[in-house]
Amino acid sequence: MDRISALRNVEDALARFEQGECSLADLEAEVRGVLRTYATDFDGELQAYRADGGDADGVVVLASSRPDARDRVQSLVESPGRFEVTPVDP
């Protein structure tokens, strides 16, 4: 997905939300999906990973492996504490 397609998809989702055709939760899920698709296409063969636990809880990063995902989370969160990373389904 290229940048223009991603922006159009987000704009379409916002329009549906504004017209009352979807809930905020539906909008968030759709936009999150668009962004993950764009990011993984843009960055090649990367997988989204979510951190669970510590101050890093809920942080999502793109990485080529679990160890790379852990390193990426640690570089983004000042004091992540103890956490695990798990792949996120698209």
Backbone bond lengths (Angstrom), bond angles and torsions (degrees), N, CA, C in turn:
res aa  C-N    CA-C-N  psi(-1)  N-CA   C-N-CA  omega(-1)  CA-C   N-CA-C  phi
1 M - - - 1.443 - - 1.533 107.18 -
2 D 1.319 117.05 129.77 1.458 119.90 177.93 1.533 110.09 -88.98
3 R 1.313 116.48 172.17 1.455 121.98 -175.59 1.526 112.28 -59.49
4 I 1.325 116.98 -43.25 1.467 120.63 -178.47 1.529 110.38 -62.87
5 S 1.328 117.13 -44.04 1.472 120.49 178.28 1.529 111.04 -62.13
6 A 1.318 116.17 -42.04 1.468 119.64 179.61 1.524 110.40 -62.55
7 L 1.327 116.55 -45.01 1.464 119.89 179.42 1.525 111.76 -63.15
8 R 1.324 116.71 -40.66 1.469 119.87 178.11 1.523 110.84 -63.67
9 N 1.329 116.65 -42.34 1.464 120.15 179.49 1.524 111.32 -63.18
10 V 1.330 117.33 -40.50 1.464 120.61 177.50 1.521 109.47 -66.86
11 E 1.320 116.89 -43.28 1.472 120.42 178.78 1.523 111.08 -60.76
12 D 1.329 117.70 -42.16 1.471 121.37 177.67 1.529 110.90 -62.09
13 A 1.332 116.31 -41.48 1.464 120.21 179.41 1.532 110.35 -64.72
14 L 1.329 116.83 -41.65 1.468 120.11 177.50 1.525 111.48 -62.78
15 A 1.317 116.78 -40.03 1.471 120.37 179.41 1.529 110.21 -63.81
16 R 1.342 117.53 -41.85 1.470 120.10 178.12 1.520 110.66 -63.00
17 F 1.335 116.17 -39.45 1.464 120.13 178.09 1.526 110.59 -64.44
18 E 1.330 116.68 -46.38 1.466 121.05 -179.81 1.525 112.24 -61.51
19 Q 1.331 116.95 -30.24 1.465 121.48 -179.60 1.526 111.82 -87.89
20 G 1.326 116.55 2.21 1.454 120.53 178.19 1.511 114.36 77.45
21 E 1.334 116.84 18.45 1.467 120.83 -177.26 1.523 113.00 -88.41
22 C 1.325 117.30 -8.45 1.463 119.94 176.57 1.521 109.01 -150.35
23 S 1.308 115.85 159.26 1.462 121.54 179.74 1.530 109.72 -84.48
24 L 1.320 115.72 169.46 1.462 120.38 176.61 1.526 110.12 -61.40
25 A 1.322 116.94 -41.10 1.471 120.29 178.85 1.524 110.65 -61.70
26 D 1.338 117.07 -41.36 1.464 120.49 177.64 1.525 110.70 -64.24
27 L 1.323 116.55 -42.17 1.462 121.19 178.43 1.524 110.71 -61.12
28 E 1.335 116.35 -47.14 1.458 120.01 179.63 1.521 111.69 -59.96
29 A 1.314 117.05 -43.51 1.466 120.82 -179.80 1.523 111.07 -63.93
30 E 1.323 116.70 -42.16 1.459 119.74 -178.97 1.522 111.28 -67.28
31 V 1.318 117.04 -44.80 1.469 120.26 -179.94 1.526 109.91 -65.18
32 R 1.324 117.62 -41.66 1.461 121.42 177.25 1.529 110.21 -58.86
33 G 1.325 116.72 -42.92 1.456 120.66 178.46 1.521 112.30 -63.66
34 V 1.325 116.51 -42.07 1.465 120.70 178.29 1.525 109.94 -61.70
35 L 1.327 116.55 -46.66 1.461 120.16 -178.22 1.522 112.03 -64.88
36 R 1.317 117.12 -40.18 1.468 119.33 178.79 1.522 110.85 -66.49
37 T 1.325 116.14 -41.07 1.469 119.31 177.86 1.517 110.24 -62.45
38 Y 1.327 116.90 -46.69 1.460 120.97 178.77 1.531 110.57 -59.55
39 A 1.326 116.86 -49.06 1.464 120.97 -176.01 1.517 112.03 -63.60
40 T 1.326 117.71 -42.48 1.468 119.17 -178.74 1.523 110.73 -71.84
41 D 1.319 118.07 -34.95 1.471 120.15 175.21 1.525 110.27 -67.82
42 F 1.326 116.65 -41.43 1.460 122.13 -177.88 1.524 111.38 -65.99
43 D 1.327 116.34 -42.97 1.459 120.58 -175.77 1.527 113.37 -92.95
44 G 1.296 119.01 9.22 1.462 121.11 176.00 1.508 113.69 85.49
45 E 1.313 115.62 -132.86 1.462 122.44 -172.75 1.526 112.98 -89.32
46 L 1.296 116.81 48.67 1.456 120.20 -179.99 1.519 110.74 -100.87
47 Q 1.309 115.18 154.84 1.463 123.81 -179.65 1.515 107.97 -115.51
48 A 1.316 117.07 144.95 1.460 120.86 173.98 1.530 108.58 -81.77
49 Y 1.345 115.73 135.59 1.459 122.83 177.44 1.523 108.39 -127.91
50 R 1.333 116.03 141.16 1.466 121.73 178.18 1.518 109.20 -111.34
51 A 1.335 115.37 135.17 1.458 120.88 175.41 1.525 108.81 -84.66
52 D 1.320 115.91 136.69 1.457 122.07 177.43 1.520 108.72 -124.95
53 G 1.331 115.86 118.18 1.456 121.19 177.70 1.517 112.75 112.10
54 G 1.313 114.99 160.01 1.454 121.85 178.28 1.518 112.92 58.66
55 D 1.317 115.87 -160.61 1.461 120.92 178.51 1.520 112.05 -76.04
56 A 1.320 117.23 -8.23 1.460 121.71 178.66 1.533 111.70 -88.81
57 D 1.322 117.30 -1.95 1.462 121.87 -174.94 1.535 111.36 -52.41
58 G 1.325 115.67 124.52 1.463 121.66 176.80 1.516 114.95 91.40
59 V 1.322 118.53 -9.17 1.462 120.88 178.69 1.529 108.68 -69.67
60 V 1.327 116.07 131.10 1.464 121.31 179.20 1.520 108.18 -115.00
61 V 1.334 115.98 130.31 1.459 121.74 179.31 1.519 109.64 -130.25
62 L 1.318 115.96 161.83 1.454 121.76 172.48 1.519 108.16 -102.80
63 A 1.326 116.12 133.72 1.461 120.50 -179.17 1.520 109.49 -155.99
64 S 1.322 115.29 164.67 1.462 120.20 -179.39 1.523 112.42 -88.43
65 S 1.356 117.12 -12.91 1.463 121.01 -179.72 1.531 109.61 -160.19
66 R 1.324 116.24 168.62 1.472 120.20 177.00 1.534 111.78 -59.37
67 P 1.338 118.15 -47.87 1.470 117.62 179.13 1.538 112.27 -59.08
68 D 1.318 116.91 -40.62 1.462 120.09 177.71 1.532 110.60 -64.63
69 A 1.336 116.67 -37.77 1.465 120.91 178.58 1.532 110.18 -64.44
70 R 1.338 116.96 -43.14 1.471 120.38 177.76 1.530 110.34 -59.50
71 D 1.333 115.86 -45.39 1.469 119.93 179.58 1.523 110.86 -61.39
72 R 1.322 116.05 -41.73 1.469 120.67 -178.73 1.531 110.72 -64.34
73 V 1.339 117.03 -44.23 1.464 121.10 178.23 1.525 109.59 -61.42
74 Q 1.328 116.62 -45.19 1.465 120.03 -179.27 1.523 111.79 -62.36
75 S 1.334 117.05 -30.54 1.468 119.15 178.69 1.530 112.15 -76.34
76 L 1.338 117.16 -20.72 1.459 121.11 -177.93 1.526 114.38 -94.93
77 V 1.321 116.70 -25.96 1.467 121.19 -175.46 1.528 108.37 -111.68
78 E 1.324 115.68 123.84 1.466 120.47 -174.24 1.531 113.00 -56.48
79 S 1.317 117.59 -50.25 1.468 122.36 178.99 1.520 108.01 -131.70
80 P 1.327 118.16 80.85 1.464 120.06 -172.53 1.520 115.00 -67.67
81 G 1.336 118.01 -23.58 1.451 119.14 -175.75 1.520 110.24 71.28
82 R 1.337 115.47 -159.88 1.469 120.11 179.63 1.510 109.35 -85.14
83 F 1.326 117.16 128.47 1.452 121.50 179.17 1.520 109.79 -152.95
84 E 1.292 114.94 160.26 1.459 123.69 173.82 1.519 107.67 -118.04
85 V 1.320 117.50 156.97 1.469 120.70 173.63 1.521 108.41 -118.14
86 T 1.313 114.98 138.80 1.461 121.55 178.24 1.513 109.34 -131.74
87 P 1.344 117.23 144.68 1.460 119.58 178.32 1.525 110.73 -62.10
88 V 1.318 114.98 145.24 1.463 121.98 177.76 1.517 107.89 -102.57
89 D 1.316 115.93 128.91 1.468 119.32 176.00 1.516 108.44 -70.45
90 P 1.350 116.36 138.77 1.469 119.17 179.79 1.507 112.80 -64.46
